[in-house]
Amino acid sequence: MGALPMPASPLLSTIPQPPPHKRPILALASTTHSTFLDLKPETKPEPLTADLRWHDPSDRAEYDVAIIGCGPAGLRLAEQVSARWSAARTLCIDPSPLSAWPNNYGAWVDEFASLGSGLESCLDVTWPYASVYFDGRDAPPKRLARPYARVSRGALKALLLENCASQGVRFHAARAWKVLHDEEGLRSTVSCSDGREVRARLVVDASGFGSPFIGYDAPQRTPRAGYQIAHGVLAEVEAHPFVLDEMVLMDWRDEHLGCEPDMRARNDAHPTFLYVMPFDEKLIFLEETSLVSRPAVAYKEVKARMAARLRHMGIRVKRVLEEEKCLIPMGGPLPRMPQSVLGIGGSAGLVHPSTGYMVSRALAMAPIVAEAIGECLGSTRMIRGRRLHERVWGGLWTKERRLAREFYCFGMETLLELDLEGTRRFFEAFFELEEEQWHGFLSSRLTIGELAWLGLSLFGKASSGCKVDMVTKCPLPLVRMAGNLVSEVL
């Protein structure tokens, strides 16, 4: 999700209790596919201003840690390394360290608050409730009493940059082209697009998906990745039917496709849902999302489904303030471990294979990785080379986390097998689980034992149709998961 400006309205958590669940459907407007899709974004994120410490090309001294990329994961790791190890020489390499992040981030408030370090102050709009619509038929949504918030992209990056600068982290405005290592793996050299070279004891890749610096396991054991794709807009509208103190986590209704039989058939096979953040009566963020598919649903198709949905709901878009396209690989092979370049964030496989969530988890993992780095490079023993790589990769991907990821990948493979009705039945059962179960699943914080119990509980709460889906469509993913779990344990 992309960057949004701060709305003028106060935090939505102060809004009174909502009216009954039934939402009014506005009178049909004349918005068409072409008029909606042809609207161009009217604003662009402004770069940040910060007093950074810049890399001096004449300084030939070796850095302890060089981090490629200034996204949330990279900056958080730089902040944590320098905070835990005051003598560390840390460098962030990015073509534009002060540029605004292009994507929007949403988070569960409890998950973000648990990160500490004042990061909760970067939640700028909070909804006390989240809702999930399964189908039409006048059924009320499932209302989740778990506060959800938008993360202020600007505030989060400004805070991390400020902390990095105050702790001595340096920055180099260039693109990393190549990483070379000496024979013993004791030091690495990063060649940059400006012709400069930077030497470091450890290089960390935080540049995101499709990194050229990280090698991945052969795909024989783990199925290839699925893909989440979304089209989102921050829009000024004439009116909308959404309650202001409730964000819509998932809307699986498909009445908007009644006049689009071909599109309805495609949606039945590969469903998409609507995700909504209502800021006030006229400012709203809307995102049409394919949760996971293989291959990815066409972006043009996702946009067309959103246009049909908004037309059906009578939401007339007056202005598109910002637009974003989001494509997230999910599941697939983990990085090969250990290797000389450490990954963090998307390059390290930290995306939740069943949901696409990553930001909160990457922010949470950075202190753990920083601790392992400090224990190696900052110790009197100076653990370097292969032992260093083993320690830091092992801190990131413990056996317990790898086992849990096998279950999350099983969840992704199950979702890939379900059509629209199957997906609805699955999530109806999922959100009937105990709160600590579905909370923990979405936040990647359950052990493999807890995940096994969740699977049994889910089957017990599932409708007969959902049970049939699980029995007939999940055996192969289940067998694959069991084999991988045995392999990990042994």
C-alpha positions in Angstrom: 0.0 0.0 0.0 1.3 3.4 -0.9 2.0 6.6 0.9 -0.8 8.8 2.2 -0.9 12.4 3.4 -1.9 13.0 7.0 -5.7 13.7 7.1 -6.9 16.8 8.8 -9.4 14.8 11.0 -8.4 13.6 14.5 -7.7 10.0 15.3 -10.7 8.0 14.6 -10.5 6.1 17.9 -12.3 9.1 19.4 -15.4 8.5 17.3 -18.5 7.2 19.1 -19.8 3.6 18.7 -21.0 2.8 15.2 -24.6 2.3 14.2 -25.9 -1.2 13.3 -23.8 -3.2 10.9 -26.1 -2.8 7.8 -24.4 -0.3 5.5 -26.5 2.0 3.2 -25.8 1.5 -0.5 -25.6 4.9 -2.2 -27.6 5.7 -5.3 -25.8 4.4 -8.4 -23.5 7.0 -9.8 -22.4 7.5 -13.4 -18.8 6.5 -12.8 -17.6 4.2 -15.5 -14.5 2.1 -15.9 -12.9 4.6 -18.2 -13.5 7.7 -16.1 -12.2 6.0 -13.0 -9.2 4.3 -14.5 -8.2 7.4 -16.5 -7.9 9.7 -13.4 -4.3 10.4 -12.7 -2.8 10.9 -9.2 -2.5 14.6 -8.3 0.2 14.4 -5.7 3.6 12.9 -5.3 5.3 12.1 -1.9 7.8 14.9 -1.0 11.4 13.9 0.0 12.3 14.1 3.6 14.7 16.6 5.1 17.2 15.3 7.7 20.8 16.2 8.7 22.5 13.0 7.7 26.1 12.0 8.1 27.5 11.2 4.7 30.1 8.8 3.7 33.5 10.4 3.0 35.0 8.8 -0.2 38.5 9.8 1.1 37.9 7.7 4.2 39.4 4.3 3.3 38.6 2.7 6.7 36.6 -0.5 6.8 33.0 -0.4 8.0 31.7 -3.0 10.4 28.3 -3.2 8.6 27.2 -2.0 5.2 23.4 -2.1 4.7 22.1 -2.0 1.1 18.7 -0.2 1.1 17.0 2.5 3.2 13.5 0.9 3.5 12.0 0.1 6.9 14.0 -3.1 7.5 17.3 -1.5 6.5 17.0 1.7 8.5 15.6 -0.2 11.6 18.6 -2.6 11.4 21.1 0.3 11.1 19.4 2.0 14.1 19.6 -1.2 16.2 23.2 -2.1 15.3 24.4 1.4 16.3 22.2 1.5 19.4 23.5 -1.9 20.7 27.1 -1.4 19.7 28.2 2.2 20.1 31.6 1.7 18.4 30.1 0.2 15.3 30.9 1.8 12.0 27.6 1.4 10.1 26.8 2.6 6.5 23.5 2.6 4.6 23.8 2.6 0.8 20.8 3.8 -1.2 20.3 5.8 -4.4 18.1 8.3 -2.5 18.2 7.9 1.3 15.8 10.9 1.8 13.1 9.9 -0.7 9.7 9.1 0.6 8.7 5.4 0.7 6.3 4.7 -2.1 4.0 2.2 -0.3 1.3 2.5 2.4 1.6 0.4 5.6 -1.2 -0.8 7.8 -0.7 -2.6 11.1 -2.5 -4.1 14.1 -2.0 -1.6 16.9 -1.0 -4.3 19.5 1.6 -5.7 17.1 3.2 -2.4 16.4 3.1 -1.3 20.1 5.1 -4.4 21.0 8.0 -3.2 18.9 8.9 -0.5 21.5 11.5 2.3 20.6 8.6 4.8 20.3 7.5 3.3 17.0 3.8 3.4 18.2 4.0 7.2 17.8 4.2 6.6 14.0 0.6 5.3 13.9 -1.3 8.4 12.7 -4.8 7.1 12.2 -6.5 4.3 14.3 -9.7 2.4 13.8 -11.0 0.6 16.9 -12.6 -2.2 14.8 -11.9 -4.1 11.6 -14.6 -5.8 9.6 -14.7 -8.7 7.2 -17.5 -9.2 4.6 -18.0 -12.7 3.4 -20.9 -12.4 1.0 -24.0 -10.4 0.2 -27.4 -11.8 1.2 -27.8 -8.9 3.7 -25.5 -10.6 6.1 -23.6 -8.3 8.5 -19.8 -8.4 8.5 -17.7 -10.2 11.0 -16.6 -7.4 13.4 -13.1 -7.8 14.8 -12.5 -5.9 18.1 -8.8 -5.5 17.3 -7.6 -1.9 16.6 -6.0 -1.4 13.3 -3.9 1.6 12.2 -2.2 3.3 9.3 1.5 3.7 9.8 2.6 7.2 8.8 5.3 6.5 6.3 6.9 10.0 6.7 6.9 9.8 10.5 8.4 6.3 10.6 11.2 7.1 8.2 11.9 10.4 9.9 12.2 8.7 13.3 14.5 6.0 12.0 16.7 8.5 10.1 16.9 10.7 13.1 17.9 7.8 15.3 20.5 6.6 12.8 22.0 10.1 12.4 22.3 10.7 16.1 24.0 7.3 16.6 26.7 7.9 13.9 25.3 5.9 11.0 26.6 7.2 7.7 24.9 7.2 4.4 26.0 6.9 0.8 23.7 8.1 -2.0 24.4 5.5 -4.7 23.1 2.2 -6.0 25.0 -1.0 -5.0 26.0 -2.8 -8.2 28.2 -5.7 -7.0 29.4 -7.4 -3.8 32.7 -9.2 -3.8 34.2 -11.2 -0.9 37.8 -12.2 -0.1 38.7 -15.9 0.0 38.3 -16.3 3.8 35.0 -14.3 3.9 36.5 -11.9 6.4 35.6 -8.7 4.5 33.4 -7.7 1.5 33.6 -4.9 -1.1 30.5 -3.2 -2.4 30.9 -1.6 -5.8 28.5 1.4 -6.3 27.0 3.1 -9.3 29.1 6.2 -8.7 32.3 4.3 -9.1 33.1 4.2 -5.4 33.9 1.1 -3.5 33.0 0.4 0.2 34.7 -2.2 2.3 32.8 -3.9 5.2 33.1 -6.9 7.5 29.4 -7.7 6.9 27.1 -6.7 4.1 23.3 -6.8 4.7 20.9 -6.7 1.8 17.7 -4.8 2.7 16.9 -3.9 -0.9 13.7 -5.9 -1.2 12.4 -8.7 -3.5 14.4 -9.9 -6.4 17.8 -9.1 -4.9 20.9 -9.9 -7.0 23.0 -10.3 -3.9 21.2 -13.2 -2.2 21.2 -16.8 -3.3 18.1 -19.0 -2.6 17.6 -22.7 -1.9 16.8 -24.9 -4.8 13.0 -25.1 -5.3 12.7 -28.9 -5.1 11.4 -28.9 -1.5 9.5 -25.7 -1.5 6.9 -24.9 -4.2 7.5 -21.7 -6.2 6.2 -18.4 -4.9 2.6 -17.2 -5.0 1.9 -13.6 -5.6 -0.2 -10.9 -4.0 -1.2 -8.1 -6.3 -3.2 -5.0 -5.4 -4.3 -1.7 -6.9 -4.9 1.1 -4.4 -6.0 4.7 -4.5 -6.2 7.5 -2.0 -9.3 9.3 -3.4 -11.6 12.2 -2.7 -15.1 11.0 -3.3 -18.6 12.5 -3.3 -19.7 10.1 -0.6 -19.1 6.5 0.6 -21.1 4.0 2.7 -18.4 3.0 5.2 -18.5 3.6 8.9 -15.7 5.9 10.0 -14.4 4.0 13.1 -14.2 0.7 11.3 -11.7 -0.2 8.6 -12.6 -3.0 6.1 -9.9 -5.7 6.3 -11.6 -7.8 3.6 -14.7 -7.5 1.5 -15.3 -10.7 -0.5 -18.8 -9.6 -1.8 -19.2 -9.9 -5.5 -22.6 -8.4 -6.3 -20.8 -5.7 -8.3 -20.0 -8.3 -10.9 -23.7 -9.1 -11.7 -23.5 -7.4 -15.0 -20.0 -8.7 -15.8 -20.5 -12.5 -16.3 -17.0 -13.1 -17.7 -15.4 -11.1 -14.9 -17.6 -12.9 -12.3 -16.3 -16.3 -13.6 -12.7 -15.1 -13.4 -13.4 -13.8 -9.9 -14.9 -17.1 -8.9 -11.7 -18.9 -9.9 -9.2 -16.2 -8.6 -11.1 -14.0 -6.1 -10.1 -10.5 -5.1 -11.3 -8.5 -2.1 -11.6 -4.8 -1.2 -9.6 -3.3 1.6 -10.8 0.1 2.9 -9.4 2.8 5.2 -12.1 5.6 5.6 -10.6 8.8 6.9 -13.6 11.0 6.7 -16.9 11.3 4.7 -15.0 12.2 1.5 -11.4 11.0 1.9 -10.8 7.3 1.6 -8.2 4.7 0.8 -9.4 1.8 -1.4 -7.5 -1.2 -2.5 -8.6 -4.2 -4.6 -6.4 -7.1 -3.7 -5.7 -10.6 -4.9 -4.6 -12.3 -1.6 -2.5 -14.9 -3.4 -2.4 -16.5 -6.8 0.0 -18.3 -9.1 0.7 -16.7 -11.5 -0.4 -13.3 -10.4 -3.8 -12.0 -11.4 -3.3 -9.3 -14.2 -3.0 -5.8 -12.8 -5.4 -4.6 -15.4 -8.0 -7.1 -14.2 -7.6 -6.0 -10.6 -8.2 -2.4 -11.6 -11.2 -3.3 -13.6 -12.8 -5.2 -10.7 -12.3 -2.2 -8.4 -14.0 0.1 -11.0 -17.0 -2.3 -11.2 -17.2 -2.5 -7.4 -17.1 1.3 -6.9 -19.7 1.8 -9.6 -22.0 -0.8 -8.0 -21.6 0.9 -4.5 -22.3 4.3 -6.0 -18.9 5.7 -5.0 -18.1 8.5 -7.4 -14.4 9.3 -7.4 -13.8 13.1 -7.8 -10.0 13.1 -7.5 -7.3 10.5 -7.2 -4.7 11.9 -4.9 -2.3 8.9 -4.9 -2.2 5.6 -6.7 -0.2 2.5 -6.0 0.6 -0.9 -7.5 1.7 -3.6 -5.1 3.2 -6.9 -6.2 4.4 -9.2 -3.3 6.0 -12.6 -3.8 4.8 -15.0 -1.0 6.3 -18.3 0.1 8.8 -19.9 -2.2 12.4 -21.0 -1.3 14.2 -19.4 1.7 17.7 -17.9 1.2 20.5 -20.3 1.2 22.1 -20.4 4.7 24.7 -19.4 5.6 26.0 -17.1 2.8 28.3 -14.1 2.9 25.5 -11.5 2.4 22.9 -11.3 5.1 19.3 -10.6 4.2 16.6 -8.6 6.1 13.1 -7.9 5.0 11.9 -9.1 1.6 15.3 -10.4 0.5 15.4 -12.6 3.6 12.0 -14.3 3.0 10.3 -12.5 5.9 7.0 -12.0 4.1 4.1 -13.9 5.7 3.4 -16.7 3.1 -0.3 -16.7 3.9 -1.1 -12.9 4.2 1.7 -10.9 2.6 2.4 -9.0 5.8 6.0 -8.1 6.5 6.7 -4.6 7.8 5.9 -5.2 11.5 7.8 -8.5 11.4 10.9 -7.0 9.7 10.9 -4.2 12.3 10.7 -6.8 15.1 13.4 -9.0 13.7 16.0 -6.2 13.3 16.9 -6.0 17.1 17.4 -9.8 17.1 19.7 -9.7 14.1 21.5 -6.6 15.5 22.2 -8.5 18.7 23.7 -11.4 16.8 25.9 -9.0 14.8 27.1 -7.2 17.9 27.9 -10.4 19.7 30.1 -11.4 16.8 31.8 -8.3 15.5 31.8 -6.4 18.8 33.2 -9.2 20.9 36.8 -9.5 21.9 36.9 -12.8 20.0 36.0 -11.0 16.8 33.9 -13.8 15.2 34.2 -13.2 11.5 33.9 -15.1 8.2 31.8 -18.2 8.0 31.1 -18.4 11.8 29.8 -14.8 11.6 27.5 -15.7 8.7 26.2 -18.8 10.5 25.5 -16.9 13.7 23.6 -14.0 12.1 21.6 -16.2 9.6 20.9 -18.6 12.5 19.6 -15.7 14.6 17.3 -14.6 11.8 16.0 -18.1 10.8 16.0 -20.3 13.9 14.7 -23.9 13.5 11.5 -22.9 15.2 10.9 -20.1 12.7 11.6 -22.4 9.8 9.2 -24.9 11.1 6.5 -22.3 11.6 7.1 -21.0 8.0 6.4 -24.5 6.7 2.9 -24.2 8.2 2.4 -20.7 6.8 3.4 -21.9 3.4 0.9 -24.8 3.8 -1.7 -22.1 4.5 -0.7 -20.3 1.3 -0.9 -23.5 -0.8 -4.4 -24.2 0.7 -5.6 -20.7 -0.3 -4.3 -21.2 -3.8 -6.6 -24.2 -4.2 -9.8 -22.4 -3.1 -12.3 -20.6 -5.3 -14.4 -17.7 -4.1 -16.9 -19.8 -2.1 -14.1 -21.9 -0.6 -12.2 -18.7 0.4 -15.3 -17.3 2.1 -15.9 -20.5 4.0 -12.2 -20.7 5.0 -12.2 -17.1 6.5 -15.5 -17.6 8.2 -14.0 -20.5 10.1 -10.6 -18.7 10.6 -12.2 -15.7 12.3 -14.2 -18.0 14.6 -11.0 -19.2 16.2 -9.9 -18.0 19.6 -8.5 -14.4 19.4 -5.0 -15.4 20.4 -5.0 -18.0 17.6 -5.9 -15.8 14.7 -4.0 -12.8 16.2 -0.9 -14.9 16.5 -1.3 -16.4 13.0 -1.6 -13.0 11.3 1.3 -11.7 13.3 3.7 -14.7 12.8 4.2 -15.3 16.5 2.8 -18.8 17.0 5.1 -21.8 17.6 4.8 -24.9 15.4 2.9 -26.6 18.2 0.4 -23.7 18.5 0.0 -23.7 14.7 -0.8 -27.5 14.8 -3.5 -26.8 17.4 -4.8 -23.9 15.3 -5.1 -26.3 12.3 -7.2 -28.8 14.4 -9.3 -26.0 15.8 -9.9 -24.6 12.3 -11.1 -27.9 11.1 -13.4 -28.3 14.1 -15.0 -24.9 13.5 -15.3 -25.2 9.7 -18.6 -25.7 7.9 -19.2 -29.0 6.2 -18.4 -27.4 2.9 -15.1 -26.1 4.2 -14.3 -29.5 5.6 -14.8 -31.0 2.2 -12.5 -28.4 0.7 -9.8 -29.3 3.3 -10.1 -33.0 2.7 -10.2 -32.9 -1.1 -7.9 -29.9 -1.9 -5.3 -29.9 0.9 -3.8 -33.4 1.0 -0.9 -32.7 -1.4 0.2 -29.5 0.4 -0.3 -31.3 3.7 2.0 -34.2 2.7 4.6 -31.7 1.4 4.5 -29.7 4.6 4.9 -32.9 6.7 7.9 -34.0 4.7 9.5 -30.6 5.0 8.9 -30.6 8.8 10.5 -34.0 9.1 13.4 -32.8 7.0 13.9 -29.7 9.2 13.7 -31.6 12.4 16.3 -34.2 11.2 
